[in-house]
Amino acid sequence: MGLSEKEAAALVRVCGDLPPARRPYVQTDYILNLFLAVLDYRSTAEAVRAALGTYRERWWDKIRNFDDLKRFLARYPDTPEGNLKAGSDLWGFRAARRVGELRGLVKFFEARGVVTQELLVHWARTSQYRDFMGRVKGLSLNVYEGMQLRLGYGTIKATPHLTGFFGAVLGRQLSEHEVREAVDKVSGRLGIRPRELDRRIYEVGAALSQSAPRGQSRPAEPAVPKSKTLGVQATLLGSASR
């Protein structure tokens, strides 16, 4: 379908009011990069933040490097029940499949000696998807591209926070192609990099989630749903209508 000129102009008006990103787009923490690889696909930004918040509260000082993570996973049997318990303890929700994917990712990187942030960045810079394809059960092209992007490489993807944001502004769901088109048009007209625009939108979602009344920002036991909304429709549609 593609964006109309009216829709593109509405997105530019709204995005032009967003404050500059407070934090760099690139993720510089090795453990968080591994967690985000298995948490941040087909998930809401709010759910991912909730899971990482649980990790920070419970395990930040205890799981800070590759060996720490291996020791944590070794405490739980690699069974559906063991992975359910590991996910609940680590991220606050029963994430058996994603813990299984994390185990596979750990094995993948261990076999290649990619056990530090510096080596992970080198891997991202020098690897191609064919080097990753089919190596970790459950993780495919969108996960590989997400890792690349968080490490400073790759192109902007139609992630849930972008899809939810643009959809809220325009009052309809956008296709993946339309999301990419929106990023290119809006960033070009505002004179900023696509990654800067992506990060600004992500931080707006985070700020709205954190400012919501307690009990409304996320469920008590956060799941990682497939919904593509960040709950920002009312606020953003008001801005777009100006």
ABEGO torsion letter per residue (X at the ends): XEBBAAAAAAAAAAAAABBBBABBABBABAAAAAAAAAAABGBBAAAAAAAAAAAAAAAAAABABAAAAAAAAAABBBBAAAAAAAAAAAAGBBBAAAAAAAAAAAAAAAAAGBABAAAAAAAAAABBAAAABGABBGBBAAAAAAAAAAAGBEBBBBBAAAAAAAAAAAGBBBBAAAAAAAAAAAAAAAGBBAAAAAAAAAAAAAAAAAABBBGAABBABBBBBABABAGAAAAAAAAAAX
